[in-house]
Every structure is written in structure tokens, then in C-alpha cells.
Amino acid sequence: MLNRLNVYYNGWGETWLWGTLISSTTTTGRPNIAFEYSPEAIQRGVELSSYLLPLKGLPFRQGFPTHQMGLPGPVYDALPDG
């Protein structure tokens, strides 16, 4: 099953689509999460994690740390603690 979740940038009085998380269990039976920047994020040049999520590179990024629930750092950091 393939699940998609849009991730929005919301700051400095602006809100726009930053990217999309895609989760699938078809390959391994366990959730595998990938991230893809939106065309608007690429056009704006907003790079929230230049080391692990550079704008230039593969269209889909995956293999994020398990201690971050398999999510990209900026997405994981935006989740509430608890």
C-alpha cells in the first residue's frame, strides 16, 4: 500500500508545499519512507537540510534514521514532543 503526505512550509508569513512523503510496505513488509521536494521548493531554493536533503540530487530521498521514525530531520523536528 502506498501512502502520501504533503509537507508544507509555514514561516515568514508564507505557506507553500515543501514536499511529499511517500510510505510503502510493498518491498519489505515494513514501512519505507521516501521524500520528494515540490517544484516550488526547488524553484525557491529553500534547503532546510543541505547535508541530508540537498535540493540537487536524486528526486526521491530515503534511508532516514530509525531514531527519527524513518522521517527526514526537518519533518521529524516539526512533530510535537511527547
mmCIF file of the N, C-alpha and C atoms, coordinates in Angstrom:
data_MODEL
# 
_entry.id   MODEL 
# 
loop_
_atom_site.group_PDB 
_atom_site.id 
_atom_site.type_symbol 
_atom_site.label_atom_id 
_atom_site.label_alt_id 
_atom_site.label_comp_id 
_atom_site.label_asym_id 
_atom_site.label_entity_id 
_atom_site.label_seq_id 
_atom_site.pdbx_PDB_ins_code 
_atom_site.Cartn_x 
_atom_site.Cartn_y 
_atom_site.Cartn_z 
_atom_site.occupancy 
_atom_site.B_iso_or_equiv 
_atom_site.pdbx_formal_charge 
_atom_site.auth_seq_id 
_atom_site.auth_comp_id 
_atom_site.auth_asym_id 
_atom_site.auth_atom_id 
_atom_site.pdbx_PDB_model_num 
ATOM 1   N N  . MET A 1 1  ? 0.840  -1.177 0.000  1.00 0.00 ? 1  MET A N  1 
ATOM 2   C CA . MET A 1 1  ? 0.000  0.000  0.000  1.00 0.00 ? 1  MET A CA 1 
ATOM 3   C C  . MET A 1 1  ? 0.888  1.244  0.000  1.00 0.00 ? 1  MET A C  1 
ATOM 4   N N  . LEU A 1 2  ? 0.517  2.213  -0.807 1.00 0.00 ? 2  LEU A N  1 
ATOM 5   C CA . LEU A 1 2  ? 1.283  3.447  -0.943 1.00 0.00 ? 2  LEU A CA 1 
ATOM 6   C C  . LEU A 1 2  ? 0.510  4.590  -0.292 1.00 0.00 ? 2  LEU A C  1 
ATOM 7   N N  . ASN A 1 3  ? 1.156  5.294  0.624  1.00 0.00 ? 3  ASN A N  1 
ATOM 8   C CA . ASN A 1 3  ? 0.549  6.447  1.299  1.00 0.00 ? 3  ASN A CA 1 
ATOM 9   C C  . ASN A 1 3  ? 1.356  7.690  0.979  1.00 0.00 ? 3  ASN A C  1 
ATOM 10  N N  . ARG A 1 4  ? 0.661  8.809  0.817  1.00 0.00 ? 4  ARG A N  1 
ATOM 11  C CA . ARG A 1 4  ? 1.313  10.089 0.521  1.00 0.00 ? 4  ARG A CA 1 
ATOM 12  C C  . ARG A 1 4  ? 0.875  11.122 1.549  1.00 0.00 ? 4  ARG A C  1 
ATOM 13  N N  . LEU A 1 5  ? 1.820  11.980 1.934  1.00 0.00 ? 5  LEU A N  1 
ATOM 14  C CA . LEU A 1 5  ? 1.523  13.062 2.867  1.00 0.00 ? 5  LEU A CA 1 
ATOM 15  C C  . LEU A 1 5  ? 2.254  14.313 2.391  1.00 0.00 ? 5  LEU A C  1 
ATOM 16  N N  . ASN A 1 6  ? 1.514  15.375 2.121  1.00 0.00 ? 6  ASN A N  1 
ATOM 17  C CA . ASN A 1 6  ? 2.128  16.639 1.723  1.00 0.00 ? 6  ASN A CA 1 
ATOM 18  C C  . ASN A 1 6  ? 2.677  17.351 2.952  1.00 0.00 ? 6  ASN A C  1 
ATOM 19  N N  . VAL A 1 7  ? 3.862  17.951 2.803  1.00 0.00 ? 7  VAL A N  1 
ATOM 20  C CA . VAL A 1 7  ? 4.523  18.683 3.881  1.00 0.00 ? 7  VAL A CA 1 
ATOM 21  C C  . VAL A 1 7  ? 4.630  20.138 3.435  1.00 0.00 ? 7  VAL A C  1 
ATOM 22  N N  . TYR A 1 8  ? 4.112  21.042 4.263  1.00 0.00 ? 8  TYR A N  1 
ATOM 23  C CA . TYR A 1 8  ? 4.069  22.461 3.909  1.00 0.00 ? 8  TYR A CA 1 
ATOM 24  C C  . TYR A 1 8  ? 5.065  23.271 4.720  1.00 0.00 ? 8  TYR A C  1 
ATOM 25  N N  . TYR A 1 9  ? 5.681  24.252 4.062  1.00 0.00 ? 9  TYR A N  1 
ATOM 26  C CA . TYR A 1 9  ? 6.499  25.259 4.726  1.00 0.00 ? 9  TYR A CA 1 
ATOM 27  C C  . TYR A 1 9  ? 5.536  26.334 5.211  1.00 0.00 ? 9  TYR A C  1 
ATOM 28  N N  . ASN A 1 10 ? 5.686  26.742 6.467  1.00 0.00 ? 10 ASN A N  1 
ATOM 29  C CA . ASN A 1 10 ? 4.835  27.793 7.019  1.00 0.00 ? 10 ASN A CA 1 
ATOM 30  C C  . ASN A 1 10 ? 5.715  28.696 7.873  1.00 0.00 ? 10 ASN A C  1 
ATOM 31  N N  . GLY A 1 11 ? 6.147  29.796 7.305  1.00 0.00 ? 11 GLY A N  1 
ATOM 32  C CA . GLY A 1 11 ? 7.013  30.718 8.034  1.00 0.00 ? 11 GLY A CA 1 
ATOM 33  C C  . GLY A 1 11 ? 7.143  32.039 7.305  1.00 0.00 ? 11 GLY A C  1 
ATOM 34  N N  . TRP A 1 12 ? 7.488  33.071 8.043  1.00 0.00 ? 12 TRP A N  1 
ATOM 35  C CA . TRP A 1 12 ? 7.688  34.408 7.493  1.00 0.00 ? 12 TRP A CA 1 
ATOM 36  C C  . TRP A 1 12 ? 6.466  34.857 6.691  1.00 0.00 ? 12 TRP A C  1 
ATOM 37  N N  . GLY A 1 13 ? 5.274  34.482 7.166  1.00 0.00 ? 13 GLY A N  1 
ATOM 38  C CA . GLY A 1 13 ? 4.043  34.910 6.508  1.00 0.00 ? 13 GLY A CA 1 
ATOM 39  C C  . GLY A 1 13 ? 3.718  34.180 5.224  1.00 0.00 ? 13 GLY A C  1 
ATOM 40  N N  . GLU A 1 14 ? 4.408  33.093 4.957  1.00 0.00 ? 14 GLU A N  1 
ATOM 41  C CA . GLU A 1 14 ? 4.190  32.323 3.729  1.00 0.00 ? 14 GLU A CA 1 
ATOM 42  C C  . GLU A 1 14 ? 3.814  30.885 4.069  1.00 0.00 ? 14 GLU A C  1 
ATOM 43  N N  . THR A 1 15 ? 2.998  30.293 3.224  1.00 0.00 ? 15 THR A N  1 
ATOM 44  C CA . THR A 1 15 ? 2.693  28.869 3.306  1.00 0.00 ? 15 THR A CA 1 
ATOM 45  C C  . THR A 1 15 ? 2.708  28.315 1.891  1.00 0.00 ? 15 THR A C  1 
ATOM 46  N N  . TRP A 1 16 ? 3.504  27.262 1.672  1.00 0.00 ? 16 TRP A N  1 
ATOM 47  C CA . TRP A 1 16 ? 3.564  26.629 0.363  1.00 0.00 ? 16 TRP A CA 1 
ATOM 48  C C  . TRP A 1 16 ? 4.048  25.186 0.519  1.00 0.00 ? 16 TRP A C  1 
ATOM 49  N N  . LEU A 1 17 ? 3.770  24.377 -0.497 1.00 0.00 ? 17 LEU A N  1 
ATOM 50  C CA . LEU A 1 17 ? 4.129  22.954 -0.468 1.00 0.00 ? 17 LEU A CA 1 
ATOM 51  C C  . LEU A 1 17 ? 5.643  22.801 -0.528 1.00 0.00 ? 17 LEU A C  1 
ATOM 52  N N  . TRP A 1 18 ? 6.210  22.208 0.527  1.00 0.00 ? 18 TRP A N  1 
ATOM 53  C CA . TRP A 1 18 ? 7.658  21.985 0.586  1.00 0.00 ? 18 TRP A CA 1 
ATOM 54  C C  . TRP A 1 18 ? 8.032  20.663 -0.073 1.00 0.00 ? 18 TRP A C  1 
ATOM 55  N N  . GLY A 1 19 ? 7.205  19.634 0.122  1.00 0.00 ? 19 GLY A N  1 
ATOM 56  C CA . GLY A 1 19 ? 7.500  18.341 -0.466 1.00 0.00 ? 19 GLY A CA 1 
ATOM 57  C C  . GLY A 1 19 ? 6.446  17.314 -0.098 1.00 0.00 ? 19 GLY A C  1 
ATOM 58  N N  . THR A 1 20 ? 6.714  16.067 -0.472 1.00 0.00 ? 20 THR A N  1 
ATOM 59  C CA . THR A 1 20 ? 5.783  14.979 -0.220 1.00 0.00 ? 20 THR A CA 1 
ATOM 60  C C  . THR A 1 20 ? 6.529  13.797 0.376  1.00 0.00 ? 20 THR A C  1 
ATOM 61  N N  . LEU A 1 21 ? 5.956  13.227 1.431  1.00 0.00 ? 21 LEU A N  1 
ATOM 62  C CA . LEU A 1 21 ? 6.447  11.975 1.999  1.00 0.00 ? 21 LEU A CA 1 
ATOM 63  C C  . LEU A 1 21 ? 5.641  10.841 1.381  1.00 0.00 ? 21 LEU A C  1 
ATOM 64  N N  . ILE A 1 22 ? 6.318  9.791  0.970  1.00 0.00 ? 22 ILE A N  1 
ATOM 65  C CA . ILE A 1 22 ? 5.672  8.618  0.402  1.00 0.00 ? 22 ILE A CA 1 
ATOM 66  C C  . ILE A 1 22 ? 6.091  7.419  1.232  1.00 0.00 ? 22 ILE A C  1 
ATOM 67  N N  . SER A 1 23 ? 5.127  6.654  1.699  1.00 0.00 ? 23 SER A N  1 
ATOM 68  C CA . SER A 1 23 ? 5.408  5.474  2.514  1.00 0.00 ? 23 SER A CA 1 
ATOM 69  C C  . SER A 1 23 ? 4.828  4.249  1.827  1.00 0.00 ? 23 SER A C  1 
ATOM 70  N N  . SER A 1 24 ? 5.628  3.195  1.752  1.00 0.00 ? 24 SER A N  1 
ATOM 71  C CA . SER A 1 24 ? 5.176  1.956  1.134  1.00 0.00 ? 24 SER A CA 1 
ATOM 72  C C  . SER A 1 24 ? 5.703  0.771  1.933  1.00 0.00 ? 24 SER A C  1 
ATOM 73  N N  . THR A 1 25 ? 4.920  -0.280 1.986  1.00 0.00 ? 25 THR A N  1 
ATOM 74  C CA . THR A 1 25 ? 5.351  -1.515 2.655  1.00 0.00 ? 25 THR A CA 1 
ATOM 75  C C  . THR A 1 25 ? 5.502  -2.654 1.655  1.00 0.00 ? 25 THR A C  1 
ATOM 76  N N  . THR A 1 26 ? 5.375  -2.384 0.359  1.00 0.00 ? 26 THR A N  1 
ATOM 77  C CA . THR A 1 26 ? 5.358  -3.451 -0.634 1.00 0.00 ? 26 THR A CA 1 
ATOM 78  C C  . THR A 1 26 ? 6.692  -4.173 -0.787 1.00 0.00 ? 26 THR A C  1 
ATOM 79  N N  . THR A 1 27 ? 7.795  -3.493 -0.626 1.00 0.00 ? 27 THR A N  1 
ATOM 80  C CA . THR A 1 27 ? 9.103  -4.118 -0.846 1.00 0.00 ? 27 THR A CA 1 
ATOM 81  C C  . THR A 1 27 ? 9.514  -5.044 0.290  1.00 0.00 ? 27 THR A C  1 
ATOM 82  N N  . THR A 1 28 ? 9.420  -4.574 1.514  1.00 0.00 ? 28 THR A N  1 
ATOM 83  C CA . THR A 1 28 ? 9.937  -5.337 2.656  1.00 0.00 ? 28 THR A CA 1 
ATOM 84  C C  . THR A 1 28 ? 8.867  -5.757 3.654  1.00 0.00 ? 28 THR A C  1 
ATOM 85  N N  . GLY A 1 29 ? 7.651  -5.256 3.508  1.00 0.00 ? 29 GLY A N  1 
ATOM 86  C CA . GLY A 1 29 ? 6.621  -5.517 4.505  1.00 0.00 ? 29 GLY A CA 1 
ATOM 87  C C  . GLY A 1 29 ? 6.682  -4.542 5.667  1.00 0.00 ? 29 GLY A C  1 
ATOM 88  N N  . ARG A 1 30 ? 7.750  -3.777 5.749  1.00 0.00 ? 30 ARG A N  1 
ATOM 89  C CA . ARG A 1 30 ? 7.901  -2.729 6.770  1.00 0.00 ? 30 ARG A CA 1 
ATOM 90  C C  . ARG A 1 30 ? 7.804  -1.378 6.083  1.00 0.00 ? 30 ARG A C  1 
ATOM 91  N N  . PRO A 1 31 ? 7.395  -0.341 6.818  1.00 0.00 ? 31 PRO A N  1 
ATOM 92  C CA . PRO A 1 31 ? 7.297  0.980  6.187  1.00 0.00 ? 31 PRO A CA 1 
ATOM 93  C C  . PRO A 1 31 ? 8.649  1.469  5.664  1.00 0.00 ? 31 PRO A C  1 
ATOM 94  N N  . ASN A 1 32 ? 8.662  1.908  4.436  1.00 0.00 ? 32 ASN A N  1 
ATOM 95  C CA . ASN A 1 32 ? 9.830  2.533  3.828  1.00 0.00 ? 32 ASN A CA 1 
ATOM 96  C C  . ASN A 1 32 ? 9.386  3.924  3.390  1.00 0.00 ? 32 ASN A C  1 
ATOM 97  N N  . ILE A 1 33 ? 10.006 4.961  3.941  1.00 0.00 ? 33 ILE A N  1 
ATOM 98  C CA . ILE A 1 33 ? 9.574  6.334  3.696  1.00 0.00 ? 33 ILE A CA 1 
ATOM 99  C C  . ILE A 1 33 ? 10.566 7.032  2.772  1.00 0.00 ? 33 ILE A C  1 
ATOM 100 N N  . ALA A 1 34 ? 10.024 7.701  1.761  1.00 0.00 ? 34 ALA A N  1 
ATOM 101 C CA . ALA A 1 34 ? 10.834 8.499  0.843  1.00 0.00 ? 34 ALA A CA 1 
ATOM 102 C C  . ALA A 1 34 ? 10.296 9.929  0.848  1.00 0.00 ? 34 ALA A C  1 
ATOM 103 N N  . PHE A 1 35 ? 11.154 10.872 0.473  1.00 0.00 ? 35 PHE A N  1 
ATOM 104 C CA . PHE A 1 35 ? 10.780 12.289 0.422  1.00 0.00 ? 35 PHE A CA 1 
ATOM 105 C C  . PHE A 1 35 ? 11.104 12.839 -0.953 1.00 0.00 ? 35 PHE A C  1 
ATOM 106 N N  . GLU A 1 36 ? 10.204 13.685 -1.469 1.00 0.00 ? 36 GLU A N  1 
ATOM 107 C CA . GLU A 1 36 ? 10.438 14.363 -2.739 1.00 0.00 ? 36 GLU A CA 1 
ATOM 108 C C  . GLU A 1 36 ? 10.104 15.843 -2.577 1.00 0.00 ? 36 GLU A C  1 
ATOM 109 N N  . TYR A 1 37 ? 11.048 16.724 -2.974 1.00 0.00 ? 37 TYR A N  1 
ATOM 110 C CA . TYR A 1 37 ? 10.792 18.164 -2.946 1.00 0.00 ? 37 TYR A CA 1 
ATOM 111 C C  . TYR A 1 37 ? 9.710  18.519 -3.955 1.00 0.00 ? 37 TYR A C  1 
ATOM 112 N N  . SER A 1 38 ? 8.932  19.555 -3.650 1.00 0.00 ? 38 SER A N  1 
ATOM 113 C CA . SER A 1 38 ? 7.951  20.074 -4.609 1.00 0.00 ? 38 SER A CA 1 
ATOM 114 C C  . SER A 1 38 ? 8.686  20.943 -5.631 1.00 0.00 ? 38 SER A C  1 
ATOM 115 N N  . PRO A 1 39 ? 8.106  21.123 -6.820 1.00 0.00 ? 39 PRO A N  1 
ATOM 116 C CA . PRO A 1 39 ? 8.722  22.038 -7.788 1.00 0.00 ? 39 PRO A CA 1 
ATOM 117 C C  . PRO A 1 39 ? 8.883  23.452 -7.221 1.00 0.00 ? 39 PRO A C  1 
ATOM 118 N N  . GLU A 1 40 ? 7.939  23.886 -6.386 1.00 0.00 ? 40 GLU A N  1 
ATOM 119 C CA . GLU A 1 40 ? 8.032  25.231 -5.803 1.00 0.00 ? 40 GLU A CA 1 
ATOM 120 C C  . GLU A 1 40 ? 9.218  25.348 -4.854 1.00 0.00 ? 40 GLU A C  1 
ATOM 121 N N  . ALA A 1 41 ? 9.474  24.318 -4.053 1.00 0.00 ? 41 ALA A N  1 
ATOM 122 C CA . ALA A 1 41 ? 10.626 24.347 -3.141 1.00 0.00 ? 41 ALA A CA 1 
ATOM 123 C C  . ALA A 1 41 ? 11.927 24.425 -3.932 1.00 0.00 ? 41 ALA A C  1 
ATOM 124 N N  . ILE A 1 42 ? 11.993 23.672 -5.018 1.00 0.00 ? 42 ILE A N  1 
ATOM 125 C CA . ILE A 1 42 ? 13.196 23.695 -5.855 1.00 0.00 ? 42 ILE A CA 1 
ATOM 126 C C  . ILE A 1 42 ? 13.357 25.074 -6.487 1.00 0.00 ? 42 ILE A C  1 
ATOM 127 N N  . GLN A 1 43 ? 12.262 25.636 -6.983 1.00 0.00 ? 43 GLN A N  1 
ATOM 128 C CA . GLN A 1 43 ? 12.306 26.967 -7.602 1.00 0.00 ? 43 GLN A CA 1 
ATOM 129 C C  . GLN A 1 43 ? 12.723 28.035 -6.595 1.00 0.00 ? 43 GLN A C  1 
ATOM 130 N N  . ARG A 1 44 ? 12.223 27.944 -5.373 1.00 0.00 ? 44 ARG A N  1 
ATOM 131 C CA . ARG A 1 44 ? 12.547 28.930 -4.333 1.00 0.00 ? 44 ARG A CA 1 
ATOM 132 C C  . ARG A 1 44 ? 13.955 28.733 -3.774 1.00 0.00 ? 44 ARG A C  1 
ATOM 133 N N  . GLY A 1 45 ? 14.514 27.542 -3.929 1.00 0.00 ? 45 GLY A N  1 
ATOM 134 C CA . GLY A 1 45 ? 15.856 27.272 -3.433 1.00 0.00 ? 45 GLY A CA 1 
ATOM 135 C C  . GLY A 1 45 ? 15.940 27.116 -1.926 1.00 0.00 ? 45 GLY A C  1 
ATOM 136 N N  . VAL A 1 46 ? 14.828 26.743 -1.288 1.00 0.00 ? 46 VAL A N  1 
ATOM 137 C CA . VAL A 1 46 ? 14.810 26.592 0.171  1.00 0.00 ? 46 VAL A CA 1 
ATOM 138 C C  . VAL A 1 46 ? 15.304 25.199 0.535  1.00 0.00 ? 46 VAL A C  1 
ATOM 139 N N  . GLU A 1 47 ? 16.444 25.146 1.189  1.00 0.00 ? 47 GLU A N  1 
ATOM 140 C CA . GLU A 1 47 ? 17.101 23.898 1.559  1.00 0.00 ? 47 GLU A CA 1 
ATOM 141 C C  . GLU A 1 47 ? 17.175 23.852 3.083  1.00 0.00 ? 47 GLU A C  1 
ATOM 142 N N  . LEU A 1 48 ? 16.242 23.138 3.719  1.00 0.00 ? 48 LEU A N  1 
ATOM 143 C CA . LEU A 1 48 ? 16.202 23.111 5.182  1.00 0.00 ? 48 LEU A CA 1 
ATOM 144 C C  . LEU A 1 48 ? 17.245 22.180 5.784  1.00 0.00 ? 48 LEU A C  1 
ATOM 145 N N  . SER A 1 49 ? 17.819 21.318 4.976  1.00 0.00 ? 49 SER A N  1 
ATOM 146 C CA . SER A 1 49 ? 18.876 20.420 5.439  1.00 0.00 ? 49 SER A CA 1 
ATOM 147 C C  . SER A 1 49 ? 19.821 20.172 4.269  1.00 0.00 ? 49 SER A C  1 
ATOM 148 N N  . SER A 1 50 ? 20.795 21.045 4.108  1.00 0.00 ? 50 SER A N  1 
ATOM 149 C CA . SER A 1 50 ? 21.666 20.982 2.929  1.00 0.00 ? 50 SER A CA 1 
ATOM 150 C C  . SER A 1 50 ? 22.544 19.736 2.883  1.00 0.00 ? 50 SER A C  1 
ATOM 151 N N  . TYR A 1 51 ? 22.815 19.127 4.032  1.00 0.00 ? 51 TYR A N  1 
ATOM 152 C CA . TYR A 1 51 ? 23.669 17.940 4.053  1.00 0.00 ? 51 TYR A CA 1 
ATOM 153 C C  . TYR A 1 51 ? 22.890 16.676 3.687  1.00 0.00 ? 51 TYR A C  1 
ATOM 154 N N  . LEU A 1 52 ? 21.749 16.447 4.341  1.00 0.00 ? 52 LEU A N  1 
ATOM 155 C CA . LEU A 1 52 ? 20.992 15.214 4.109  1.00 0.00 ? 52 LEU A CA 1 
ATOM 156 C C  . LEU A 1 52 ? 19.884 15.356 3.072  1.00 0.00 ? 52 LEU A C  1 
ATOM 157 N N  . LEU A 1 53 ? 19.434 16.586 2.813  1.00 0.00 ? 53 LEU A N  1 
ATOM 158 C CA . LEU A 1 53 ? 18.363 16.814 1.840  1.00 0.00 ? 53 LEU A CA 1 
ATOM 159 C C  . LEU A 1 53 ? 18.730 17.930 0.866  1.00 0.00 ? 53 LEU A C  1 
ATOM 160 N N  . PRO A 1 54 ? 19.831 17.781 0.137  1.00 0.00 ? 54 PRO A N  1 
ATOM 161 C CA . PRO A 1 54 ? 20.182 18.838 -0.809 1.00 0.00 ? 54 PRO A CA 1 
ATOM 162 C C  . PRO A 1 54 ? 19.135 18.941 -1.920 1.00 0.00 ? 54 PRO A C  1 
ATOM 163 N N  . LEU A 1 55 ? 18.915 20.151 -2.401 1.00 0.00 ? 55 LEU A N  1 
ATOM 164 C CA . LEU A 1 55 ? 17.945 20.335 -3.483 1.00 0.00 ? 55 LEU A CA 1 
ATOM 165 C C  . LEU A 1 55 ? 18.379 19.621 -4.754 1.00 0.00 ? 55 LEU A C  1 
ATOM 166 N N  . LYS A 1 56 ? 19.673 19.602 -4.997 1.00 0.00 ? 56 LYS A N  1 
ATOM 167 C CA . LYS A 1 56 ? 20.183 18.924 -6.190 1.00 0.00 ? 56 LYS A CA 1 
ATOM 168 C C  . LYS A 1 56 ? 20.551 17.498 -5.809 1.00 0.00 ? 56 LYS A C  1 
ATOM 169 N N  . GLY A 1 57 ? 20.067 16.559 -6.556 1.00 0.00 ? 57 GLY A N  1 
ATOM 170 C CA . GLY A 1 57 ? 20.346 15.158 -6.263 1.00 0.00 ? 57 GLY A CA 1 
ATOM 171 C C  . GLY A 1 57 ? 19.195 14.288 -6.722 1.00 0.00 ? 57 GLY A C  1 
ATOM 172 N N  . LEU A 1 58 ? 19.100 13.114 -6.146 1.00 0.00 ? 58 LEU A N  1 
ATOM 173 C CA . LEU A 1 58 ? 18.044 12.182 -6.512 1.00 0.00 ? 58 LEU A CA 1 
ATOM 174 C C  . LEU A 1 58 ? 16.677 12.779 -6.211 1.00 0.00 ? 58 LEU A C  1 
ATOM 175 N N  . PRO A 1 59 ? 15.672 12.513 -7.065 1.00 0.00 ? 59 PRO A N  1 
ATOM 176 C CA . PRO A 1 59 ? 14.350 13.075 -6.809 1.00 0.00 ? 59 PRO A CA 1 
ATOM 177 C C  . PRO A 1 59 ? 13.698 12.516 -5.548 1.00 0.00 ? 59 PRO A C  1 
ATOM 178 N N  . PHE A 1 60 ? 13.913 11.242 -5.254 1.00 0.00 ? 60 PHE A N  1 
ATOM 179 C CA . PHE A 1 60 ? 13.362 10.638 -4.040 1.00 0.00 ? 60 PHE A CA 1 
ATOM 180 C C  . PHE A 1 60 ? 14.499 10.339 -3.079 1.00 0.00 ? 60 PHE A C  1 
ATOM 181 N N  . ARG A 1 61 ? 14.378 10.800 -1.835 1.00 0.00 ? 61 ARG A N  1 
ATOM 182 C CA . ARG A 1 61 ? 15.382 10.540 -0.800 1.00 0.00 ? 61 ARG A CA 1 
ATOM 183 C C  . ARG A 1 61 ? 14.786 9.556  0.178  1.00 0.00 ? 61 ARG A C  1 
ATOM 184 N N  . GLN A 1 62 ? 15.589 8.598  0.631  1.00 0.00 ? 62 GLN A N  1 
ATOM 185 C CA . GLN A 1 62 ? 15.103 7.636  1.613  1.00 0.00 ? 62 GLN A CA 1 
ATOM 186 C C  . GLN A 1 62 ? 16.254 7.173  2.486  1.00 0.00 ? 62 GLN A C  1 
ATOM 187 N N  . GLY A 1 63 ? 15.972 6.267  3.419  1.00 0.00 ? 63 GLY A N  1 
ATOM 188 C CA . GLY A 1 63 ? 17.004 5.771  4.322  1.00 0.00 ? 63 GLY A CA 1 
ATOM 189 C C  . GLY A 1 63 ? 17.269 6.706  5.483  1.00 0.00 ? 63 GLY A C  1 
ATOM 190 N N  . PHE A 1 64 ? 16.236 7.391  5.947  1.00 0.00 ? 64 PHE A N  1 
ATOM 191 C CA . PHE A 1 64 ? 16.393 8.306  7.078  1.00 0.00 ? 64 PHE A CA 1 
ATOM 192 C C  . PHE A 1 64 ? 16.543 7.507  8.370  1.00 0.00 ? 64 PHE A C  1 
ATOM 193 N N  . PRO A 1 65 ? 17.157 8.068  9.409  1.00 0.00 ? 65 PRO A N  1 
ATOM 194 C CA . PRO A 1 65 ? 17.457 7.330  10.645 1.00 0.00 ? 65 PRO A CA 1 
ATOM 195 C C  . PRO A 1 65 ? 16.216 6.751  11.330 1.00 0.00 ? 65 PRO A C  1 
ATOM 196 N N  . THR A 1 66 ? 16.380 5.551  11.872 1.00 0.00 ? 66 THR A N  1 
ATOM 197 C CA . THR A 1 66 ? 15.264 4.902  12.569 1.00 0.00 ? 66 THR A CA 1 
ATOM 198 C C  . THR A 1 66 ? 14.904 5.641  13.851 1.00 0.00 ? 66 THR A C  1 
ATOM 199 N N  . HIS A 1 67 ? 15.881 6.306  14.496 1.00 0.00 ? 67 HIS A N  1 
ATOM 200 C CA . HIS A 1 67 ? 15.546 7.052  15.711 1.00 0.00 ? 67 HIS A CA 1 
ATOM 201 C C  . HIS A 1 67 ? 14.694 8.287  15.405 1.00 0.00 ? 67 HIS A C  1 
ATOM 202 N N  . GLN A 1 68 ? 14.535 8.611  14.123 1.00 0.00 ? 68 GLN A N  1 
ATOM 203 C CA . GLN A 1 68 ? 13.649 9.690  13.682 1.00 0.00 ? 68 GLN A CA 1 
ATOM 204 C C  . GLN A 1 68 ? 12.400 9.108  13.025 1.00 0.00 ? 68 GLN A C  1 
ATOM 205 N N  . MET A 1 69 ? 12.073 7.867  13.367 1.00 0.00 ? 69 MET A N  1 
ATOM 206 C CA . MET A 1 69 ? 10.915 7.161  12.815 1.00 0.00 ? 69 MET A CA 1 
ATOM 207 C C  . MET A 1 69 ? 10.990 7.061  11.290 1.00 0.00 ? 69 MET A C  1 
ATOM 208 N N  . GLY A 1 70 ? 12.203 7.095  10.742 1.00 0.00 ? 70 GLY A N  1 
ATOM 209 C CA . GLY A 1 70 ? 12.387 6.992  9.306  1.00 0.00 ? 70 GLY A CA 1 
ATOM 210 C C  . GLY A 1 70 ? 12.031 8.250  8.539  1.00 0.00 ? 70 GLY A C  1 
ATOM 211 N N  . LEU A 1 71 ? 11.868 9.369  9.246  1.00 0.00 ? 71 LEU A N  1 
ATOM 212 C CA . LEU A 1 71 ? 11.477 10.632 8.621  1.00 0.00 ? 71 LEU A CA 1 
ATOM 213 C C  . LEU A 1 71 ? 12.686 11.534 8.393  1.00 0.00 ? 71 LEU A C  1 
ATOM 214 N N  . PRO A 1 72 ? 12.615 12.428 7.391  1.00 0.00 ? 72 PRO A N  1 
ATOM 215 C CA . PRO A 1 72 ? 13.675 13.424 7.228  1.00 0.00 ? 72 PRO A CA 1 
ATOM 216 C C  . PRO A 1 72 ? 13.750 14.313 8.468  1.00 0.00 ? 72 PRO A C  1 
ATOM 217 N N  . GLY A 1 73 ? 14.930 14.762 8.828  1.00 0.00 ? 73 GLY A N  1 
ATOM 218 C CA . GLY A 1 73 ? 15.144 15.561 10.031 1.00 0.00 ? 73 GLY A CA 1 
ATOM 219 C C  . GLY A 1 73 ? 14.200 16.736 10.213 1.00 0.00 ? 73 GLY A C  1 
ATOM 220 N N  . PRO A 1 74 ? 14.033 17.616 9.192  1.00 0.00 ? 74 PRO A N  1 
ATOM 221 C CA . PRO A 1 74 ? 13.138 18.757 9.392  1.00 0.00 ? 74 PRO A CA 1 
ATOM 222 C C  . PRO A 1 74 ? 11.685 18.349 9.662  1.00 0.00 ? 74 PRO A C  1 
ATOM 223 N N  . VAL A 1 75 ? 11.244 17.243 9.084  1.00 0.00 ? 75 VAL A N  1 
ATOM 224 C CA . VAL A 1 75 ? 9.876  16.768 9.324  1.00 0.00 ? 75 VAL A CA 1 
ATOM 225 C C  . VAL A 1 75 ? 9.771  16.216 10.737 1.00 0.00 ? 75 VAL A C  1 
ATOM 226 N N  . TYR A 1 76 ? 10.736 15.398 11.137 1.00 0.00 ? 76 TYR A N  1 
ATOM 227 C CA . TYR A 1 76 ? 10.730 14.819 12.486 1.00 0.00 ? 76 TYR A CA 1 
ATOM 228 C C  . TYR A 1 76 ? 10.807 15.916 13.554 1.00 0.00 ? 76 TYR A C  1 
ATOM 229 N N  . ASP A 1 77 ? 11.650 16.916 13.325 1.00 0.00 ? 77 ASP A N  1 
ATOM 230 C CA . ASP A 1 77 ? 11.799 18.013 14.292 1.00 0.00 ? 77 ASP A CA 1 
ATOM 231 C C  . ASP A 1 77 ? 10.524 18.835 14.443 1.00 0.00 ? 77 ASP A C  1 
ATOM 232 N N  . ALA A 1 78 ? 9.669  18.834 13.428 1.00 0.00 ? 78 ALA A N  1 
ATOM 233 C CA . ALA A 1 78 ? 8.422  19.602 13.486 1.00 0.00 ? 78 ALA A CA 1 
ATOM 234 C C  . ALA A 1 78 ? 7.316  18.880 14.254 1.00 0.00 ? 78 ALA A C  1 
ATOM 235 N N  . LEU A 1 79 ? 7.509  17.588 14.552 1.00 0.00 ? 79 LEU A N  1 
ATOM 236 C CA . LEU A 1 79 ? 6.492  16.838 15.297 1.00 0.00 ? 79 LEU A CA 1 
ATOM 237 C C  . LEU A 1 79 ? 6.484  17.263 16.761 1.00 0.00 ? 79 LEU A C  1 
ATOM 238 N N  . PRO A 1 80 ? 5.321  17.215 17.400 1.00 0.00 ? 80 PRO A N  1 
ATOM 239 C CA . PRO A 1 80 ? 5.282  17.557 18.832 1.00 0.00 ? 80 PRO A CA 1 
ATOM 240 C C  . PRO A 1 80 ? 6.010  16.509 19.665 1.00 0.00 ? 80 PRO A C  1 
ATOM 241 N N  . ASP A 1 81 ? 6.662  16.946 20.729 1.00 0.00 ? 81 ASP A N  1 
ATOM 242 C CA . ASP A 1 81 ? 7.322  16.017 21.649 1.00 0.00 ? 81 ASP A CA 1 
ATOM 243 C C  . ASP A 1 81 ? 6.258  15.360 22.513 1.00 0.00 ? 81 ASP A C  1 
ATOM 244 N N  . GLY A 1 82 ? 6.567  14.148 22.931 1.00 0.00 ? 82 GLY A N  1 
ATOM 245 C CA . GLY A 1 82 ? 5.597  13.623 23.841 1.00 0.00 ? 82 GLY A CA 1 
ATOM 246 C C  . GLY A 1 82 ? 5.504  12.204 23.983 1.00 0.00 ? 82 GLY A C  1 
# 
